[in-house]
Amino acid sequence: MNAPAERVELLPGTYRDSVTLMRVSRTLAERSGVRDAMVAMATGLNLDLLDRLGFTAPDKAGPNDLLVALRADDEPALADARQALDALLAEAARPAPGGLGAPPSPRTTGAAAARAPADLALISVPGPYAFAEAMDALSAGLNVMVFSDNVPVAQEIRLKEEAARRGLIVMGPDCGTAVVGGVGLGFANAVRPGPVGIIGAAGTGSQQLMCLLDTAGVGVSQVLGVGGRDLSAQVSGRSTLQALAALDADPATELIVVVSKPPAPRVAELIRAAARRLDTPVVFALLGPGQDDLTAAAGRVLAALGRPEPRWPRWPAAPPPEARPGALRGLFAGGTLCNEAMLIASRALGEIRSNIPLRPEWAWPGGATGGHLMIDFGEDSLTRGRAHPMIDPALRLDRLAGETAGDDCGVVLLDVVLGYAADPDPAAALAPAIEAAVARGLGVVVSLCGTADDPQDRDRQAAALSGAGAAVFASNAEAARHAVALAGGTPEGAG
């Protein structure tokens, strides 16, 4: 068999956003004769991925350069793929149709706001540039949702102070999910309208809660994401206080839920004191040692509304996995879901290493490790220069392949988060990887966060994942307990 033909090159000064480049890479990889295709900005993380694919990085590659790496069966297939790349990049750079005499596109957020009535700006630019755009939007009188991550905390505080001074709200930075006026923003799910307003310092935590409530027949009025650092000691709940006041004044909101990863204790007390002054009742779903998980919190919301708690959907593995001895490895796209799973698993299994550790001494240094491990692939350091893992599963699939090939992993716990902005068919890429893991004797458990009306079709995704051999749960907490049981532990609340 002939050796494959390869090509690696840099296109200096050429920029395309990470989602566009991910789609270009996928399109090239699907061409006949192409074995590997990577088109990405030459960030440190992407250079590491290039190395794992077996390519050699060009000298002086930097984050402002576009990196192209192609491997094909032969030279004609390689040349064909390279020609197709030029067409795909040209298409991505083509301006929107306008025509002679059309007014130029606005170049700032404030200029765009002046063209049409608006009261909310969604900022999704690289983190170093988000502050300027968000401040421009606030100056134009707009509320702001900052989807961007990697924004310095000092800039976040300045933005939220300015918003409070103007009677506005900043959602974020790193606000991945919101529902405002019935419109889903970011990684929002298709949920029915209803009486529950959600304030989320936890993006996938908000998604889990809204999806469970929707499954129980209860809808939401608004979902206001405030960013994962809002209840930290530094930010001190600035946007959460603004959101409490906004939802208390909203006639469509009958009950407020505050969702967060473990908050700073002093800030949690500050928010609880503010909630006691409202006319609208508030339920707290604050993850942490000794606190309810999100499924239990959903049950408390339903009880407060006088609604019964259903049996949450689950789809058994076909056939059921018989896990080999070994450690539990959690590979997550959602940080809140990862945190909740670690809280549950650590009660039974003890130390869980992680890049978002429950304790400082449990920090994961990276690379291979023995023992139990859970990785949040959506953490800022792993999304710098690339799309979020809910969109681009490459890093997580690479890690899953490594766990499957190794000998010390017994159980894999994954989350699959559906919604408007997420991967349109996550099971298509995950199912073959799950089949490979099950064939090697690993137990695979999936937490499936979504609704029946999501564009990916939750039930179709569940059928594909369970058909590949995974045990699938709509409740992340139930998925975590099942994974712990497969790993030989007996978690609290199991039964």
Beta strands, then each sheet from edge to edge (+ up, - down):
strand 1: 5-12
strand 2: 34-41
strand 3: 65-72
strand 4: 120-123
strand 5: 143-146
strand 6: 170-171
strand 7: 177-180
strand 8: 183-186
strand 9: 193-201
strand 10: 220-225
strand 11: 255-260
strand 12: 282-286
strand 13: 314-315
strand 14: 327-332
strand 15: 353-354
strand 16: 373-376
strand 17: 409-417
strand 18: 443-449
strand 19: 471-473
sheet 1: 1+ 3- 2+
sheet 2: 4+ 5+ 6+
sheet 3: 7+ 8-
sheet 4: 10+ 9+ 11+ 12+
sheet 5: 13+ 19- 18- 17- 14- 16- 15-
end
